[in-house]
Amino acid sequence: MRHIVKEIKTKFFNHHDFFVEEELVEESSIYLIGFNTLVDLTKSKLYIQQMAASSTSVKALLTNLSDQINVDTEQLIKAALEGKLIIVSNDGEENAIIDPIAPNLSSSIEEPKNESPIQASMDAFGEDISINVGMIRKRLCTERLCHVSYQVGELEKRKLSMLYIEGRVPNSIIEKVNQQLHQIKSDIETIDDLNKQFGRRRFSPVSHLFTTELPIQAIHSLKKNRVVIFLDACPFALIFPNLLSDMIISINDRNFPFILSFMIRIFRVIGVVATLLLPALYVSLVSVNPEVFRTDLALFVAKSREGIPLSAFLETIAMVVIVDLILEAIVRLPKSVGPTITMVGGIILGQAMVEAKLVSNLLVIVITAVVIASSAVIGVQNSLYIRLLKYPILILASLFGILGVCTGFTFTIIYLASLTSNDIPYTTFRIEQKGETK
């Protein structure tokens, strides 16, 4: 293998989707160089063989295939990153850049099902891991984008890919994640199976991994010094580590002027706080600390609960559980009838409970506000765990009133601040760049 091929291969030694294949043409060998996530190698080789049949020499073949012949190494590297196929003669004296037959990275790609980007690209990741990596490479044409592939599992071998930008991600994170992925011995059937490989968080609802269907979000995370993981047959990217800011800040926000994006993020923070505190505040102010209200407001609240046999805590727990059941039913029922049935069922059930004097009108307003607020955060998994964390605060509020609300909210913040992923705090907003560029 000649110098030029060795130089390119050394440049991309840690890119596992990079290939250098030797092909025999007219009793002479040539090297085909590129990325198999951007080049359909089988069809491209067939095309080259067909062109070689009408060419008298390697030089004639390169002339027939391309008008970019005998360019320097830097141009070859740039072309490979852009999805071109590089051909180098056996003696290293002749080379060419050709447009290969590329895999389909766009036409069969569907819109995201769980995320709704605004004023942004509407394509989403699919179940083919090679296409997913290709979608990242297509948008991020840099030699510093590294790709490491794995085969994990005991009975069921599954492909797994790790992407990161060399020089951005701290080397300690890359080494530790690489070690953790190499140590996988059991089958990976779910995201939680993979999540456990990064350190057990017993009884913790917060994952080490943040999921996204959007290539633009995955690329943004790569630029923010994080690692992106793809698991075969999973139509989304897994971003490591998962941070608190992921539920508040989205790359789509930057499509708006700064003041609007800042306002959107403030609304998400309000949504998180409202989801955690509104039910607990209702219980504490109605049953434990009604003296906090002004007299006219206290009389209004008392009148709204007139004739209700349940305590404020029991009626709140009942409504919160019913609403969470409705939200879960929306996910499980067929999409053609699910939203309609659950919406009608929720309206009829809520109206019936108010007319039957089982819950107050004020509580229905509070619960409706909580449902809306919990849906304002980014990521389905974040919405779920925020909804779960409201229950301990609600129980403390029923026992200690306003003091219980403050205590529960404080302990929730302390708990979230105590979580780490490979020594990176969950509440950090930025991972310090400590990587080295080779």
Secondary structure, 3 states (H helix, E strand, C coil): CCHHHHHHHHHCCCECCEEEEEEEECCEEEEEEEECCCCCHHHHHHHHHHHHCCCCCHHHHHHHHCCEECCCHHHHHHHHHCCCEEEEECCCCCEEEECCCCCCCCCCCCCCCCCCCCCCCCCCCCCCHHHHHHHHHHHCCCCCEEEEEEEECCCCCEEEEEEEECCCCCHHHHHHHHHHHHCCCCCCCCHHHHHHHHCCCCCCCCCCCEEECCHHHHHHHHHCCCEEEEECCCCCEEEECCCHHHHCCCHHHHHCCHHHHHHHHHHHHHHHHHHHHHHHHHHHHHHHCHHHCCHHHHHHHHHHCCCCCCCHHHHHHHHHHHHHHHHHHHHHCCCCCHHHHHHHHHHHHHHHHHHCCCCCHHHHHHHHHHHHHHCCCCCHHHHHHHHHHHHHHHHHHHHHCHHHHHHHHHHHHHHHHHCEECCEECCCCCCCCCCCCC
